[in-house]
Amino acid sequence: MKAGRPQSEEPYVAQIFADIIEPGARSGELAPDLAPERVGNLPRDVYSDALYRWSQHTQAGRASELDDELQAGLKVLPDGIATVEHV
């Protein structure tokens, strides 16, 4: 993460997540129209977004916990990609 510049890193972590997602998509456990590569980018995107929001709250004097921001973002991910309702 570099302040003031676009993020330019190889998506190694995204590919690892894509490799994990792909078997679930093939087996029908995940929504069939998912692109594993796009889903693989989501955890990194959630992290970047949470880090940005957290830093803005800190600068504005409204400190929040980074962990809370990350948990809130990651909580919706499994439900969004699953094909079945988890009980």
Secondary structure by P-SEA (a helix, b strand, c coil): ccccccccccaaaaaaaaaaaaaaaaaccccccccaaaaaaaaaaaaaaaaaaaaaaaaacccccaaaaaaaaaccccccccccccc
